[in-house]
Amino acid sequence: MRRFFLLTSALMVCMLLFAQGKAVVSPEIHDDNRVTFRLVTPAHVAQVRIGSDCFPSGSADLKKNEDGVWEFTTPDTLVSELYSYFFIVDGVRMLDPSNVYMIRDVSTIMNIFIVGGDPGSLYKVNAVPHGAVSRLWYNSPTLNMKRRLIVYTPAGYDAGSNKKYPVLYLLHGMGGDEEAWMALGRATQILDNLIAAGKAKPMIVVIPNGNVAQEAAPGESSLGFIPPTPDLPKTMEGTFESSFPDIVDYVDTHYRTYRKKSHRAICGLSMGGYHAKFISAQYPDVFDYIGLFSAAITPEKGVYSDIYNNAEVKLKIQFDKKPKLYWIGIGNSDFLYGPNRDYRNFLDQNHYPYTYFETGGGHGWLNWRIYLTEFVQKVFK
């Protein structure tokens, strides 16, 4: 109730200021790429803070300006990126009522903005040919249920030709769903822009739901408006990996694809990287391009599955078949950096070739969008 009162009051004050010709601009991106955030609140509010991934500390205090508007300007210029933020008003988290652009990350809603340049321009809708996005239901005989996935087809796919396309299977992380790479990852914009620039091959991109307990993203299935949560049953215990051929079969029978290993790629972030690692090893004749983005590496203690048994033997078989690209990306402050380093040491010791891409930063979308951008420029070449 208190959060509703604060938000309603802030909206009413913003409407009053707008009526008086004093529209609140937030965020305001300045010419030097510093950004100012503003918020109008009822007079009794004592503190306003901002939480954001746009500055190193992650949070800062707003101060009232001469017009009584709470305000904060980033002390440094921001590098080009898509950033998220939210306000905390007297301890209550709320969105920016002056910014209608927002995204959901698991159960958290945040406002977003883009600072232009590179790579931010890749995350924008630009004046280039656009692909199509479909949300489809497929039958999974392995799971005995209908499930939803998202399919991106590149510009020109629906032009009536018989042209076939390679396929990238793009996997989300724990707590995410099939919408995560579209909303948070800007996958459609990245693909449109790189394909238009000739930097990536035209490809079909398939984004499934990696949570086998779900038919689809929260609010998009017969379960109704359930709370999003990362604590789902049958997570990272082999069932999703075992059922993955159902997805490949559906795509190959419903789209114009090359049904060859050389025309299939699989990649994912965190839990999705874990899935990509084990799926590609379990089915070594299916994928020639594998991408692990900040990937979880090993099963939790007490987890047993045929998928994870004989992992080293399966990796040897996989690398004996010479995949064209085995790509690993991670930030140097990621909490999974240690396990990824150990995994790279194992690959080195066994002379298994891979490409390594290290960035600053940790376990978040600022890195994962970059990894997708790098990876899609290297596949199907």
RAKAKA-V130417 format. One record per run of one state. SS is the DSSP state (a for helix, b for strand, c for the rest). FROM is the first residue (numbers start at 0). TO is the last residue. If there is no record, write none. Layout:
((SS | FROM | TO) (SS | FROM | TO))
This chain:
((c | 0 | 0) (a | 1 | 18) (c | 19 | 26) (b | 27 | 28) (c | 29 | 33) (b | 34 | 38) (c | 39 | 46) (b | 47 | 51) (c | 52 | 57) (b | 58 | 60) (c | 61 | 61) (b | 62 | 63) (c | 64 | 68) (b | 69 | 72) (c | 73 | 79) (b | 80 | 88) (c | 89 | 90) (b | 91 | 93) (c | 94 | 100) (b | 101 | 104) (c | 105 | 106) (b | 107 | 114) (c | 115 | 118) (a | 119 | 122) (c | 123 | 130) (b | 131 | 139) (c | 140 | 143) (b | 144 | 152) (c | 153 | 163) (b | 164 | 170) (c | 171 | 178) (a | 179 | 182) (c | 183 | 185) (a | 186 | 195) (c | 196 | 201) (b | 202 | 207) (c | 208 | 237) (a | 238 | 253) (c | 254 | 255) (b | 256 | 256) (c | 257 | 259) (a | 260 | 262) (b | 263 | 268) (c | 269 | 269) (a | 270 | 281) (c | 282 | 287) (b | 288 | 292) (c | 293 | 309) (a | 310 | 319) (c | 320 | 323) (b | 324 | 330) (c | 331 | 335) (a | 336 | 348) (c | 349 | 353) (b | 354 | 358) (c | 359 | 363) (a | 364 | 375) (c | 376 | 380))
